[in-house]
Amino acid sequence: MNLRRMLFAVVSLSVAGLGALPPAIGAPLAPEARPGGPTAIPGSLRFEHVSTWGEHGSGTGRFMMPMGLESVGGIVYVADVDAHSIEVHGPGVAYTLNPTEMPSSSLTGLSSPMDVAVGDDGVLYVADSGNHRIVRMAPGSTTAWGSFGGWPGQLDFPDAIDVGPSGHVYVLELNNARVQEFSGTGEFLRSWGGYGDGAGQFRGPMGLAVGPDGAVYVADRSLSRVTKFAADGAYVRHWAVATGSEPAFTGGIDVGPDGSVYVVDASAGVVRVYSPDGASLGVLASDHLDAPFGVTVASDGAVLVSNRDGSDVVTFRPVLAATEAPRVSGSARLDGTLTATGARWAVPGVSTSYQWLRDSVAITGATSATYRVVAADAGRALSVRVTASRADYPAPVSIGSASVKVDRLAAKVSAKLAKKKKVAAGARAKLTVKVTVAGLARPTGTLVVRDKGRKVTKVALRAAQRGKVTVRLPRLASGRHRLTVTLKASAQVTKARSKVVAVRVRR
């Protein structure tokens, strides 16, 4: 039995009218606060239950078989197939379109509506599946387009609908196995798909969603896969949706504000989340899911799922956590600039703050997305900690980057005899040594004096000497000597050696 016959076997037949749209449609509503569990480790998406509403039965607040749904501005629209109606719900808002819950082919009636979509202009579109048409409802105006058939502009059981960023309306047909694109008022623009298992074809298309970038995604329950198209219908790619080693019976699909793709896996009773390229990002699994079918993701990240068997709608939200750690790029040397990028969060609309760290210790005042490297950073490990918060989550969450090692400072050493190049036998010569390090007014370290490679003496360079020290040499044997002074490398400063200082000790 195909889905169309299955659905019509369980719907009751009668006649009803469709109520007028109230001005509350599209009105913004404040999100509901719920406790969250912070994490500092990037990984797959996790979700928490927020609320459940609805029960089996007739009348507002009850469902016979909720399927497709949409959430806009805090208002939720649910297509109830068996009740032949659209349930509208939100804080202070609760009413039913076609409240008598009877099928009708009149302009103001519905028959087994499978899905619903709302455009940016607040216009409501219903996939009126039993009547093989699309109903367009705007305040004060209700129109419809489509008739039964397979020609362009005709429809055979439209089971999913969405509105793209262009305002165009995309309609998925189960029995024609295709997507049709219309203008916002129903003018046919193009179609694509066709029955088959080739690239861009369908066998049991059940869900359709349009991403923020205009990409169109179709969930196929018979092929257990999601196919991605460009806004003009050009095939992009597809990926399998599987439950273990078994193919999944897919249901509804939606795209979140960050472009993540949410697909109902009815076989496993979960919602699977993918990147726009099909990489798995996580799974929404919960005891509150009972034969899920429809899914919609609100602008605040809330995920709403319709339960066919539970006759209710369940709201979840992602746990506030990092899905990607920040990255540090730029010049890791004195006066270079480092920039923090790439931190991603499971929750949209977060506020972020930054703290740079030196060897895991916070640097006072370094609280922007960029950081200029100073002398104190030389040879040290720099990293950044990004913290995200949102007012309706109880606690902020932080995630740190990998560290970058700052280049050590380059030193220069110069040396010369304090007096003449000739030294009397038995006398002790003196070397004047100067050490300069870019960025350090008071360099420190160990200076080693060598004569043709043999160590003669060593001294400590102290900060109080400001890079200049006089070294008194031990008595040298008569003859010619070639002296060099080396500054030993440290954690912050590179090794450096002076030029040769020629010394002659008279007999």
C-alpha positions in Angstrom: 0.0 0.0 0.0 1.5 3.4 -1.0 1.4 6.3 1.4 -1.4 8.0 -0.3 -3.7 5.0 0.1 -2.5 4.4 3.6 -3.4 8.0 4.6 -6.8 7.9 2.9 -7.6 4.6 4.7 -7.4 6.3 8.0 -8.9 9.7 7.4 -12.6 10.3 8.0 -14.6 11.9 5.2 -16.8 15.0 5.8 -17.1 18.7 4.7 -15.8 21.8 6.5 -14.8 25.4 6.0 -11.5 27.1 6.7 -11.3 29.9 9.3 -9.8 33.3 8.5 -6.2 34.0 9.5 -5.9 36.1 12.6 -3.4 39.0 12.9 -1.3 36.9 15.3 0.4 35.0 12.5 4.1 35.9 12.3 4.1 37.9 15.6 7.4 37.5 17.5 7.3 35.6 20.8 10.0 35.4 23.5 11.8 32.0 23.7 11.0 29.9 26.7 14.0 29.4 29.1 15.1 25.9 30.1 18.1 24.7 32.0 21.1 23.7 30.0 24.2 21.6 30.5 27.5 23.3 29.4 30.4 21.5 27.9 33.9 22.6 27.0 34.7 19.8 24.6 33.7 20.2 20.9 31.8 17.3 19.5 28.5 16.1 18.1 25.3 18.0 18.7 23.3 17.1 21.8 19.7 18.1 22.7 17.5 18.6 25.7 13.7 18.3 26.0 11.9 21.6 26.4 8.1 20.9 26.2 5.4 18.6 24.7 2.0 19.8 23.8 -1.1 18.1 22.2 -2.9 14.8 22.7 -5.0 12.5 20.6 -8.5 13.7 19.8 -10.5 16.4 18.1 -10.4 20.2 18.7 -7.8 22.8 19.3 -4.8 21.5 21.1 -5.4 17.9 20.0 -4.3 15.9 17.0 -5.5 12.9 15.0 -2.2 12.5 12.9 0.2 15.4 13.0 2.6 15.4 10.1 4.4 18.4 8.6 5.0 21.5 10.7 6.5 25.0 10.6 7.7 27.4 13.4 8.0 31.1 12.7 8.3 33.9 15.2 7.3 31.5 18.1 4.1 30.4 16.3 3.9 26.7 15.4 1.8 25.5 12.4 1.0 21.8 12.3 -0.6 19.9 9.4 -3.0 17.3 10.8 -3.7 14.8 8.1 -6.6 12.9 9.7 -8.3 16.1 11.0 -7.9 17.8 7.6 -6.8 20.9 9.4 -3.9 23.2 10.4 -3.3 23.6 14.1 -1.8 27.0 15.1 -0.1 27.2 18.5 2.0 29.6 20.6 2.0 31.5 23.8 -1.4 33.2 24.0 -2.3 31.7 20.5 -4.3 28.6 19.9 -6.7 28.0 17.0 -7.5 25.7 14.2 -7.8 26.3 10.4 -10.7 24.2 9.3 -11.9 23.6 12.8 -14.7 21.2 11.9 -11.9 18.8 10.8 -13.8 17.5 7.8 -12.3 17.2 4.2 -13.5 19.7 1.6 -12.6 20.7 -1.9 -14.0 24.2 -1.6 -11.5 27.1 -1.7 -11.7 27.4 2.1 -11.5 23.7 2.8 -8.7 21.2 3.2 -8.3 17.5 2.6 -5.5 15.5 4.2 -3.0 18.4 4.4 0.5 16.9 4.6 2.7 20.0 5.1 2.7 23.7 5.7 5.2 26.5 5.1 5.3 30.2 5.9 7.1 32.8 3.8 9.1 35.8 5.1 6.1 37.9 4.2 3.9 35.9 6.6 1.9 34.2 3.9 0.9 30.6 4.8 1.1 27.8 2.2 -0.5 24.4 2.7 0.2 21.3 0.8 -3.5 20.3 0.5 -2.6 16.8 -0.5 -6.0 15.2 -0.8 -7.1 18.0 -3.1 -3.9 17.9 -5.2 -3.3 21.7 -4.8 -1.5 24.4 -2.9 -3.6 26.7 -0.7 -2.1 30.2 -0.2 -3.5 32.1 2.8 -2.6 35.7 3.4 -4.5 38.1 5.8 -7.8 38.8 4.0 -7.0 36.6 1.0 -7.1 32.9 0.3 -6.2 31.5 -3.1 -5.1 28.1 -4.5 -3.3 26.6 -7.5 -2.9 23.2 -8.9 -5.1 20.4 -10.2 -4.8 16.6 -10.4 -2.3 15.4 -13.0 1.3 15.1 -14.2 1.7 18.1 -16.4 3.7 21.2 -15.4 1.7 23.0 -12.7 -0.5 20.0 -12.0 -0.1 18.0 -8.8 -0.5 14.4 -7.7 -0.5 14.2 -3.9 1.9 17.1 -2.9 3.3 15.9 0.4 5.9 18.5 1.3 6.3 22.2 0.7 8.8 25.0 1.6 9.5 28.6 0.8 13.0 29.6 -0.4 14.9 32.8 0.4 13.8 34.1 -3.0 10.2 33.8 -2.0 9.6 30.9 -4.5 7.6 28.0 -3.3 9.0 24.5 -3.8 6.5 21.6 -3.8 7.3 17.9 -3.6 5.0 15.3 -5.1 4.9 11.8 -3.9 3.2 10.2 -6.9 4.8 12.3 -9.6 8.2 11.9 -7.9 9.3 15.4 -8.6 9.9 18.9 -7.3 8.0 21.8 -8.8 9.1 25.4 -8.2 6.5 28.2 -8.3 6.4 31.9 -7.7 4.9 33.1 -4.5 1.5 33.4 -6.2 1.6 30.0 -8.0 3.2 30.7 -11.3 4.9 27.5 -12.6 8.7 28.1 -13.0 10.4 24.7 -13.4 10.4 21.1 -12.2 13.0 18.3 -11.8 13.3 14.8 -10.5 11.5 11.8 -11.9 10.9 8.2 -10.8 14.1 6.1 -10.5 17.1 5.5 -8.3 19.6 7.6 -10.4 21.2 10.8 -9.3 18.5 13.4 -8.7 15.6 10.9 -9.0 13.1 9.6 -6.4 11.2 6.6 -5.5 9.4 7.6 -2.3 10.0 11.4 -1.7 8.6 12.4 1.7 10.3 15.5 2.9 11.5 18.8 1.3 13.4 21.7 2.8 15.1 24.8 1.4 18.3 26.1 3.1 19.3 29.7 3.8 21.4 29.6 0.7 18.6 28.4 -1.5 19.8 24.8 -1.7 16.9 22.3 -1.9 17.0 19.0 0.0 14.7 16.0 -0.5 14.3 13.0 1.8 13.4 9.8 0.0 12.0 7.1 2.3 12.2 4.3 -0.4 15.9 5.1 -1.3 16.8 5.9 2.3 18.7 9.0 1.2 18.8 12.8 1.1 19.4 14.5 -2.2 20.7 18.0 -2.4 19.9 20.3 -5.4 20.9 23.9 -6.2 18.1 26.5 -6.1 17.5 26.0 -9.9 17.2 22.2 -9.5 20.7 21.2 -10.6 21.7 18.0 -8.9 24.5 18.5 -6.3 24.9 15.3 -4.3 23.1 12.7 -2.2 23.9 10.7 0.9 22.5 7.7 2.6 20.5 7.7 5.8 21.0 4.4 7.6 20.1 2.8 10.9 23.1 0.7 11.5 23.5 -1.5 8.5 19.8 -1.1 7.6 18.3 1.5 5.3 16.2 4.2 7.1 12.6 5.0 6.5 13.0 8.8 6.3 10.2 11.3 7.1 10.3 15.0 7.3 13.4 17.2 6.8 14.4 20.8 7.6 17.4 23.0 7.5 18.5 25.0 10.5 19.7 28.6 10.5 23.3 27.5 10.3 22.6 25.3 7.3 22.6 22.0 9.2 20.2 19.4 7.8 17.7 17.7 10.1 16.2 14.4 8.8 13.6 12.2 10.6 14.7 8.6 10.7 11.3 7.0 11.4 12.9 3.5 11.5 15.0 4.4 14.5 12.6 7.0 15.9 15.3 9.7 15.9 16.2 12.9 14.1 19.6 12.8 12.4 21.6 15.9 11.8 24.0 16.4 8.9 26.2 19.1 7.5 25.1 20.6 4.1 27.5 18.1 2.5 26.1 15.1 4.4 28.6 14.7 7.2 27.0 13.4 10.4 26.8 16.1 13.1 24.7 14.3 15.7 21.5 12.5 16.6 18.4 13.7 18.4 17.1 10.7 20.3 14.6 10.9 23.1 12.0 8.9 25.0 9.6 11.8 24.0 9.7 10.7 20.4 7.0 8.3 19.4 6.9 7.5 15.6 8.2 11.0 14.6 7.5 12.3 11.2 7.7 16.0 10.8 10.6 18.3 11.9 11.2 22.0 11.8 14.0 24.1 13.2 13.2 27.6 14.5 15.5 30.6 14.1 16.5 30.3 17.8 17.7 26.7 17.2 14.7 25.0 18.8 13.8 21.7 17.1 10.2 20.7 16.9 9.1 17.2 16.0 5.6 15.9 15.3 4.7 12.4 16.7 2.2 10.6 14.6 1.5 7.9 17.2 1.8 10.2 20.2 -0.4 12.8 18.6 1.7 15.6 19.9 4.5 18.0 19.1 7.7 17.9 21.0 10.2 20.8 21.3 13.9 20.3 22.0 16.8 22.7 21.9 20.5 22.1 21.4 22.7 22.0 24.5 24.9 25.1 24.6 28.2 23.6 23.5 31.0 24.1 21.0 30.9 22.0 17.9 34.2 23.4 16.6 37.1 24.9 18.6 38.6 28.2 17.7 41.7 28.4 15.5 44.6 30.9 15.9 46.2 32.3 12.7 48.6 35.1 11.9 52.1 36.1 12.7 53.5 34.5 15.9 56.4 36.9 16.3 57.1 40.2 18.0 54.6 42.8 16.9 52.8 40.2 14.8 49.0 40.0 15.0 47.1 36.8 15.9 43.4 36.3 15.1 40.9 33.9 16.6 38.4 32.4 14.1 36.4 29.2 13.6 34.6 28.7 16.9 31.2 27.2 16.2 28.3 26.6 18.6 25.3 24.3 18.6 23.1 27.2 19.6 22.5 30.2 17.2 22.5 33.8 18.2 25.1 33.5 21.0 27.2 36.4 22.3 30.9 35.6 22.3 33.8 37.0 24.3 37.6 36.3 24.1 40.5 35.8 26.4 44.0 35.3 25.3 46.4 33.2 27.4 50.1 32.9 27.7 51.2 29.5 28.8 47.6 28.9 29.9 47.5 32.0 32.1 45.1 34.8 31.1 46.8 38.0 29.7 45.4 41.1 31.3 43.4 43.2 28.9 43.7 40.8 26.0 40.0 40.3 25.3 39.4 40.9 21.7 39.3 38.6 18.7 42.8 39.8 17.7 46.0 40.0 19.7 49.3 41.8 19.1 52.4 39.8 20.1 54.6 41.5 22.7 58.1 40.8 24.0 56.8 38.9 27.0 55.3 36.3 24.7 58.6 35.4 23.1 59.2 31.6 23.3 55.8 31.2 25.0 52.7 29.3 24.0 49.7 31.6 23.1 46.1 30.4 22.9 42.6 31.9 23.0 39.5 31.0 25.0 36.2 31.8 23.5 33.1 32.0 25.7 29.5 31.8 24.4 26.4 32.8 26.2 22.7 33.4 25.5 20.2 34.9 27.8 17.9 31.9 27.9 20.7 29.5 28.9 21.7 29.4 32.5 25.5 29.4 32.1 28.1 30.4 29.6 30.3 27.8 27.9 34.0 28.2 27.0 36.2 26.4 24.5 40.0 26.9 24.0 42.1 26.8 20.9 45.3 24.9 20.3 48.3 26.9 21.3 50.8 28.5 18.9 54.5 28.9 19.9 55.8 32.5 19.6 59.2 32.9 18.0 62.1 33.7 20.4 63.6 37.2 20.2 66.7 37.6 18.1 69.7 38.8 20.0 72.9 40.6 18.8 76.2 40.6 20.7 79.1 43.0 20.1 82.5 43.0 21.9 85.6 45.0 22.0 88.7 45.5 24.1 88.2 48.1 26.8 91.5 49.7 25.8 94.2 48.7 23.2 94.4 45.5 21.2 97.8 44.8 22.7 98.0 43.6 26.3 101.1 43.4 28.4 102.3 40.0 29.6 100.7 39.2 32.9 98.0 41.8 32.6 94.3 41.1 32.6 92.4 42.4 29.6 88.8 43.7 29.7 86.1 43.2 27.1 83.2 45.6 26.8 80.2 43.5 25.7 76.9 44.9 24.5 73.8 42.8 24.0 70.7 44.1 22.2 67.4 42.2 21.9 64.5 43.8 20.0 61.7 44.4 22.4 63.8 44.0 25.6 65.4 47.0 27.3 66.9 44.8 30.0 68.1 41.5 28.5 69.5 38.8 30.7 71.4 35.6 30.2 74.8 34.0 30.3 77.7 35.2 28.3 80.6 32.8 27.5 84.0 34.0 26.2 86.0 31.6 24.1 89.4 31.8 22.6 89.6 29.9 19.3 86.7 27.7 20.7 88.2 27.1 24.1 86.1 28.6 27.0 88.0 31.3 28.8 85.3 32.6 31.2 81.6 33.2 31.6 79.5 35.9 33.3 75.9 36.5 34.0 74.2 39.4 32.3 71.7 41.0 34.8 68.7 43.1 34.0 70.2 46.1 35.9 73.1 46.2 33.4 70.7 47.1 30.6 72.5 44.9 28.1 76.0 46.3 28.7 78.7 44.6 30.8 82.5 44.7 31.2 84.1 41.3 31.3 87.6 41.0 33.0 89.4 38.2 31.3 91.9 35.9 33.1 95.6 36.3 32.3 96.2 35.1 28.8 99.4 33.5 27.5 101.6 35.6 25.3 100.8 35.5 21.7 97.8 36.1 19.5 94.3 35.3 20.6 90.9 35.3 18.8 88.1 35.9 21.2 84.3 35.6 20.7 81.5 36.2 23.1 78.4 34.0 22.9 75.0 34.7 24.5 73.5 31.3 25.4 70.0 30.7 24.2 67.1 30.9 26.6 63.4 30.2 26.5 62.8 33.7 25.2 66.0 34.7 23.3 68.0 33.1 20.6 71.7 32.2 20.8 74.0 35.0 19.4 77.7 35.4 19.0 79.9 38.4 18.5 82.5 38.9 15.8 86.1 37.9 16.6 88.0 40.2 18.8 91.8 40.0 18.0 94.1 40.3 21.0 97.9 40.2 21.2 99.6 39.6 24.5 103.2 40.8 24.5 106.0 38.6 25.8 
